[in-house]
Amino acid sequence: GRFLPGYGEFEGRTTDAVAEPVVEWLHEHELLVEAGTISHRYPVCWRCRTPLVFRVVDDWFISATEIRQLMLDGNDEVAWHPPQYKKRMDDWLRNMSDWNISRRRYFGLPLPFYPCECGRLNVIGSRAELDERAVSGLEQLEELHRPWIDAVSIRCEDCGAEVKRIEEVGDAWLDAGIVHFSTLGWQNPQWMREGNATGAARGVTHADLPDHTYWEEWFPADFVTEGRAQIRLWFYSQCFMAISLDGRQPYGSVLTYENLLDENGREMHKSWGNAIELNEALDRMGADVMRWLYCEQNPSQELRFGYSLADDVKRRLLTFWNSVSFFVTYARIAEFDPSTPVGELRPLDRWLASRTSAFVTEVTENYERYWMPGVVNAFERFVDDLSNWYIRRTRRRFWDGDETALRVLWEALRTSLQVIAPVMPFLAEHLWQNIVSKDKSVFLYPWPEAGEIDEALNAEVAAVRQVVELGRQARATSRLKLRQPLRRVVVAGADGARSHADEIAEELRVKEVEFGDVDASELRVKPNLPVLGPKLGAALRDVREALARGEFDELEAGRFRVGDHELGPDEVLVEQTGKEGWAVASADGVTVALDTALDPSLALEALVLDLIHQINALRKEQGLELTDRIRITLPAAQSELLEHEDWIKQETLAVEIEIDGDCAEPQIAKI
């Protein structure tokens, strides 16, 4: 900042340059009480970090008094997402000051104020009014910006004197607040090709300026979205201008969100080296991954952004990509035609159809309330069911070219692409063209209707999947590999899975599945010290020792009695551990216990499964097609595996298996 004319010897000098002379002047005139330095917060330019000096000036304001209640009433009609941000908008409107609309800049929306010495403030309301009242400068007016507008003079309405426009331009939020009026043709009598593209805009923009009929069709907007800071900026300015000019809210629904931080939770700044340029991010992670990263986060919490988070999204989306790739591979082999009528559905087919309908219902509801984390979560759970249950459980049918299985999978993939396309439009369109239509975009098809939902069947399969997951957890605790068959599993608390015992047996590689009480585990209960300590005080020691000795009674709803004390579920830590020879896992009232004892026949089957895995890895290494048949040569040491020769052939597409004493490792040859 520099001193203005009228400050004598200080005129034109910077505030830094006059600090010492001012102190000397005060000292010479015996007006100086004390001179020193004070450390305090000081404003600086956010671009160049130059210290800023406050300057008291006259500015132009719009009064907020008359419009305040109208804006509050209008905000009651808006659906805010998340809903708590409506209160923030209400608080801002109740406490807002008059709007400072003037800025001392060169470029911006010129304020149409023409003050006259007679006291009249002339305000121009349109280009037509300007043309009518101008007395000079119109011939050079290329566009309604400086410098052209500054050369236009008008006549004062009261005294007839020639007056000039003030130098100030408007706050940028004036422009932003009228965007739905200025771009959609509000009060425009006719459609204008390429709009008002004059001056600096000539040849650059070719957007039409619609007429008022078009504005009426599209105003107000159904939906707008921006960051939470826009509550006092863009959302506010839109509301202010729309209520002033039209008496209505400019939007029906608002989705807002918190600030964006880096993946470690820090603000992003170029000077800190953690800022990410948009084009760089688009090149490295892709637009769809970026959209997914934003959509999966709760907008009412600070958002995280970075490349490691994007890599995790890619990893999760790869499951869906692989599911589509799997379908395309086998559909081509079988020469699948989606117009072929579907055959008789098996139980797993009916489950996928029902699961798909439930997925459509859930996602549609989340879209309707603009809750994108719910959309993403529902999609990822559906893909897990699709890939890790239906495709894996039906794989053998795909090998055989089963038309019904292909049709059911195609329907599920097609529907899932339709409902997730708003979140990942580019990937959805690419996959759509591969499995549905190369000629018609996914966005030109109607929204899918949910079919019949079999709640009972969905619940059964969910129970089966929970049992299988717990069984795998139990295996992991006992360090038994998944390819090691076991004799039996005991399941408690999952009655809905009883009719699916065969599926559980296959998934967990067990011979027998029993449903009933699990007498293969030990219940260990420990006190939750931070909760129970303040409650029991000195008695905590006795309760702790009694729990360690197993001297307690198990009550309903996760409660326990120890002597005279009844402990709630939040006051204890409970774990199920398997007795010797058993591996146990439990969650949500379901317990799964695996009998880990092995016998020679189980050990042999594990070796067979290892061989099948090894042979299929060799097929992949040698680039064999899925339909290629092979001959297997085994070393003599593995001859005992021929006890399961038919099983090995079926799983590897082998035509014959031979023993070669000179062979050290299994070998394959294409036939």
N, C-alpha and C positions, 0 to 999 in steps of 0.2 A: 504494500500500500504506500502511496505517496501523498504528501500534504497538498491540498488544493490551494488555488490562489486566495490570498487574504491572510496567509500565515507568515508574511514577511520573509525573513531570511530562511525560514524552513520550507518555503514554497518549492514544490517539486522534488523534495528530498524524501528518501524512504524512512519508514518509522525506525528502522535499525540505525540509520545514519544520524538521526536527531536525538537519540537517547542521551548521549554524553553532553552535547550542547545544551539540552534542556536542563540537565542536572546542574551544569555550570551556571546557567542563567539564574536558576532558582537560588543557588548558593550566593551569587553576586548580589542578588537582591534580598538576601537574608530571609528567604522564604523556605529554605530547605530544612526540614526537621531531621530526616534520615535518608540515606541512600544505600541501597544494597541489592542483593539478588534473591529472588524467591523461586523455589522449585515448585512447579504445579503443572497440571494437565493443560495442554495448549492445542488449539485446533490447527491442523495442517491440511494442505491439499492432498486428496487421496491419490492423485496421479503423480505429482512431482515432489511431494512432501515439503513444499514451501510453507512457512508459517503464514497463517491467515490473520487478518486484522478485522475486527468487527467494525462496521460502518453503519451509522444511523441514517436512514434515508426514508423518504416518503414512498409508499407503494400503493398499489391498487388491490382492493379486497372485494370479495362477494360476501354479503352478509349471510350467515347460516341460521339466523334466528327464525325466519319465517318458514324455512324448508325443513327444519330439523324433525318435527313431528311427522311430516309427510314421508320423510325417508325412513323413519322408524316404523311407521305403519306399512310401508312398502316392503321393508325387510322381513316383516312377519309372514309375507307370502312366498319367501324364497326358501328352498330346501338346501340347507348347508350340509356339506359332507367334508369331514366328520361334523356331526351336529353341534359340537361345543363351540365351533367357530362363529355360529350365529350370535352368541352372547358377546364375542369379541367385537363383532360389527356393531351390535347394539351399544356397547360401551363406547366405541369410537364416535358413533353418531350423537350420543347423549353429551359427550364431552368435547366435541369438535369446536374449534374456534372459527372465526371468519376465515375464508379461503384467500390466501395471498396468491393472486393470479398473475402478477407482473414479474418479469425477469429482465435484467439489464444485459441482454445478449444480443448478438446480431441476427442469428438465424432462429426462426421460431414462428409461431402463429402471431402475426401482427395484431396487437390489440386495437380495435377500431374506434378509439377514443380521440375526439378532436375538441379539446377545450378552447374556449374563447375568452378574451379579456373581459367580455361583458358578464361573465359568470356562467354562461351556458355551457354544459357539457354535451357536445354532439356525439351521438353513438350511431354508427352505420350498421344496419342489420343484415345486409345482403349485397351481393355484387350488383344486382339491379339498382338498389338504392344508391350505391356508390356511383354508378354510371349517371344516374339522374342528378346527383347533387355536386358532382365534381366540376370545378371551374378550370383546372389545368392538370396536366400530367397523364391523362388517360391514354394519349397516343403512344406512350412508351411503356405502358403497364403490361409486361409480358406474363407476370403471375403475381399472386397476392402475397408476395414476400418482399423483404428488403433486398436490394435498394429501391426497386421499382415503386413499391407502395409509398415510400417516403416522399416521392416527388409529386404525389397526387394531393391537391388542395380541394377543400369544399367550402361552401358558404355556410355561415352560422345561421341556424334556424331563427334566432331572435333578432340579431342586429345586421345580418347580411355580410359581416366581415369575412375575409378569406382566412381560413384557419388550416393549420397543419396537424397531422397525427402525432401523438406522443411517440417517443423513441422506443419505449419498452415493448417487448414481445411477451406472449403469454406463457404461463407455466406449461411444460410439456404434457401435464396430465389434463389440461384443457383439450388438447388434440386427442389424447387417448380416450377421454371421456365421451367424445362425440363420434367415435369411430363408427358406431352403428347408425348414425345419422349421415355422416359425410360420405360414407362408402356405399350405402344401400339405396341412395336416391331420395332421402326424405325431402318432401315438398318440391321435388324436381318435376316439372310439368312433362318432360319428354325424355326418352332414353337417348343418351349421348354416347356415340361411338368414340372410344378412346378417351372419354371423359374430358377433363380440363388439362390435358397434358401439354402445357405451354412452358415457356421459359426453360429452366434447367431440366424440366421433366420431358421436354419435347424429344421424341424418338427413343426415350428410355422406358417409359411405361405405356402400355397399350390397353390398360384395363378400362372397360366401359363404366360409365356412371349411369346406373339404372334410374328408373322413374319411381314416383311415389307408390305406384301399385306394387312394385317389386318390394319396396320397403315394408309395406303393410303385410306382405306374405311372410317375411322373414323376421320381423320384429314382434315381440322380444325374442331373444335367443333362448333356446331350451337349456343350454348348458355352457358354462365358462369354467376355466380352470387356470389357476396361477398360485404363486407362493403366498404364504400367510402375510407377508409384508404388504401385499396388495390390498389388504383390508382397508388400510388408510390411504391407499394410492389409487390403483386402477379400479377395483371394485367400488370404491367410494366415489371416484370421479364419474364413472359410468352412471351410478345411481343418482348422483347430484344432477347431472345434465339431463338424464331421462325423465326424472321427476319434474324438473324445471320446464322442459320443452313439451313433454307428452303426458305427464301425470302418471306414468306407469314405470314399474321396475323393468330394467333392460334385460334381465335374465331370470330364468325359472329355477335353475339349480346351479350351485357353485361347488366345485371340488377344489380345496386348497390344501396346502402341505407345508411342512416345516423346511428349515434351511438345509442346503446340501453341503455335506462335509466330505473329507476324503475317507478312505476305507479304514483309517485309524481313528476317526472321530475328530480330526483337526479341521479348522477352516482352511480353504484352499486359497493360496496366494502365490503369484509368480515369484515373489521375492523369497518365499520359503521353499520353492522348488517342487511343490506338490500340486500345482495347478495343472489341469488337463485340458488341452484345447479340444474343441468339439470335433474338428476334422480328424485329428489324430485318434480320438476315441472311436469315431465311426470306422476308421480304417482298421484299427486293432481289434475291436470287439464286435462291430456290426451294430446297425440300428436296432434290430430286433432284440438283441441281447441287452442293449442299453434300456430299451422300453421295458423289458422283463425285469431288469434290475430295479427300476423305479416302481413298477406296478406291484412287486411282491412285498414292498416295505409299507409299514403303517404310516400314512401321511401325517398323522398327528405327532409323530416322533421325528427327530432329526434324521435325514436320509444319508446313507453312506454310498460312496461311489469310488470305484477303483478297478484296476485290472485283475487283481486276484479274485474279487467278488464276481467280476464278469466271467472269469475262467470257471468258477463254480457253477454259474448259470449255464454255460456251454456244456459242462459235464452232465448236468441234469437234463437239458434239452436233447442231448445225444441219445438218451433212452428212447425218446419219441422218434427221433430220426431213424434209429436202428429198427424200430418197430415197422415204420413205413418201408424201409429198405427190405426187411424180411418179407413183408407182404408182396412187394414188387417182384422180388426174386422168384417166389413160388407161384405168383400169379402168371408170370411169363412162362414158366415151365409148364404150367397146367393150361395155358392159353385161356385164362379166366375171362369171362364176359359178364360184367355186372348186371346186364339185362336178363341173364338167365334166372328163371324163378328159383327162389330158395327152396331147398329140400326140407325134410323133417328135422327139426331142431333137437339136439341133444340137451341134457340139463345144463352143461357148461355154456352152450350157445344161448340158451334162454337167459342164463345169468348175465352174459355180456350184453345182451339186448336190454335187459332190465337195468343193468348198471349204467349203460349209456343213457337211458332215459332219465335216471336219477341224476346223472352228471349234468345233462342239459337243464334240468329243473333247477339244480343248485346254482349253476353258473348264471343262468338267466336272472335269478333272484339277486345275485350279487351285482350283476351289471345294472339292474334296475335301481339299486341303491348306491351305485358308483363305488362299490367296495372292491377294489382291484386285488388286494391281498387275498380275499376270498376266492376270486376267480383263479388266480395263480395256484393257490393251495388245492382247490378242487381239481384243476387240470393235472397237477403233479400226482395226486392220489389216484386219479383215473388212469393215468399212464402207467403207474406202478401196477395197478390191477390188470391192465391190458397186457403189459409186457411180461411181468413176472408171475402172472397167473394164467391168463387165457392162452397167450401164445406159447408159453412154456408147457402148459398142460396139454395143449392141442398139437404140439410140434409134429407128432407122428402122423396126424391126419393131413398136415400140410405136405409132408414127405410123399404121401400117397395121392396128392392132388385133390383132396376132398373139396368139392364145389361149395358145399354148405358152409364149411369152416371158412373158406376164402370169402364167401359172400358176407358172413356175419362179421368177420374182421374188417372187410371193406366198409361196411356200413358204420362200424364204430370209428374207424379212422376218418371217413368222410365227415361224419357229424362232429367229431372233435376238432377238425380243421375249421369248420364253419364257426364254432363257438369261440375258438381261441384266436381267430384271425384279427380281431380288433387289437389284440395285445402284440402279436408278432405277424404283421401283415405280409412282409416279404417272404419269410420262410413258409407261411401258410399258403401263399399263392404259388410258390415254387412246388411244394408237395402236392397241392391241388392239381396242378397241371400234369403231374406225374401219375396220379391215380384216379382223377375224375374227369377233367376236361381241359384241353389245351386251348379251346376257343372261347370259353366263357369264364370270367373271373369268379372266384369264390365270393367276392363282394356283390355279385349280381344275382346270387341265389337267395331265396327267402330264408329267414331265420328258421332253424329246425324246430319242429314240434316234438315235445317229449312224448314218447309212446307209453305203453303200460308199464308200470313199475311193480315188480313182485317183491314187496318188502320182506316177506318171509325168506325167499330164496336169497336175496341180498344179505340178509342177516346171517343165514347159514354159511355162506361163503366167507363172510367177514369173520365168523367164528373159526372156520377152518384155517383161514390165513393167520389168525392170531395163534392158534395152536401150533401151526407149522413154524411161525417165527419164534415162539417160545422154545420149541423143540430144537431149533438151530442155536438159540442162545445156550441151551443146556449142553449141546454138543461142544460149543466153544469153550465152556467152563471146564469140560472134562478133556479138552484137547483131542477130541476124536474127529478125524477128518470126515467130510461129508460123504466121501465114497466108501466109508466103512459101514456095511449093513449091521443092524443090531436086531436082537431078538424081539423086543417088545417096548411099547410105550404105554404109560398110564396117564389118562387125562381126567382132570377134575374141574368142574365149573363151566364146561362148554357143551351143554346138552344139545345145543343147536347143531353141533358138528357130528352128531352120532351117525347120521345117514351118509356121511362122507368119509367113513373109516378107511376105505380103499385109497382115497386120494391122500389122506394123511400118511398112510403106510408108504405109499410111493414117494411122497415128498421127503419123509424123514428116513427112508430106507430101513424100515422095520418090518418084521414078519407079522407081528400081532399088535392090534390097537385095542386097549381096554379103557372103558369109561367107568369111573367110580372114584372112591376115596383114594388118595395117594398116601400110602404108608411107607414112602421111600424118602421122606425128607424130615428134617429137623427144623423146628421153628425157633429162631433166635430173636429175642427182644431185648433192646437196650433203651435206656432212658434218653430222651431228647433233652440234654442238659440245659441248653439256654432257655427252654420252655418250662421244664419240670423243676429245675433248681429253685427258682424264686417261689414256686408253689409249695414245695415240700420242705425246703429249708434243711434242717438237721436230719429229717427223716429220709432224705434222698439216699444217704449211704446204705441204709437197710433195704430200701426198695431196689437199689442197684444190685446189691449182692443177691437178693432173692431172684431177680430176673436172670442173673448169670447162672444161678443153680437150676433154673427152669421151674421155679416155684411160683407159678402164676396160672390163672384161669383165663382162657380166651372167651370173650363175650362177643355179642353181635356188633356189627358196624365198626369193626376194627378196634374195639375197646378191650382192655385187659384189667383183671383184678389181681392186685398183689397185697395180701393181707387185708387191711382195712381201706386200702386206697384203690380207687377206680381211675384208671388212666385212659384218656381219650386218644384217638388216632394221631393227633398232632403232638402228643406228649411222649411218643415212643418211636423208635426206629426198628422196623421189622424186616427180617430177611429169612428166606427159605434156603436151606442148604441140604444137599443130598447126602443120604447115608452112604456108607461104603458100597461101591458097586452100582451106584445110581447117580445120574446127573439131573438136576432139578432147576426149573425156572418158573417164575410165576409173575403175574401182573393182572390187575383189574379183576381179581377174583378167580382167575384161571390158573391152574397149575399143571405143568407137564413134566413127567418124570421118565427118563430114558434108562432102561436096563443096559448097563455098559459091559456086562460080562460077554466075552467072546469065546467061541468054540471054533474048531478047525473049519467047519463048513462056512461060517461067517468070514473067517480070515481069507478063505479061498475066493469068495465072492468079491472081497475088497481088491484082491489081485486082478480079478477079471475086469472090474471097473477101471482100475488103473491102466490096464492094457487097452481097453476101449478108448479111454481118454488119450493115450499115447498114439494109437492108430489114427484117430480123427485129427490129431495135431499134425501127423505126417501127411495126411490127405491135404490139409490146408497148406502146409509148407510146399508141397509139390504142385499146388495150383490145380488140384482136381476139381471137376465140376460136381455139383451136388448129386447128379444122377450117375456119375461114373462108378462102375463096379471094379473091385480089386481082388487080388490074390494076396494072402498074408503068409509070410514065412516067419516061424517062431524058432528061437533057440531051444535045444533039448531041455534046458532047465525049466522051461515054461510049459512043458508038455502036459502037466497036470491040469492046466487051464482048459484043455480040450474037453473036459467034463462038461463045460458050458459052451461048446462049439456053436450051437445054434444061436445062442444069445449073442455071442461075439459077432457072428455074421450079420444078424439083424441090425445091430447097432452101428456097424461100420460099412454096410453094403458090400460085404465080402462074399465072393462066390465059393472060394475054397480056402482052407487053412492047412499048411503043411509044416512039418518039423524038419529042421536042418541042423545037424549036429555041429556044422562049421560056422553057423551063424551066431554072432555074439549079441545082437540086438534085433528086435522085431523089424521086419522089412515089409514093404508093400509094393505091388506092381499093378498098374492099370491093365485091365483086360479089355 
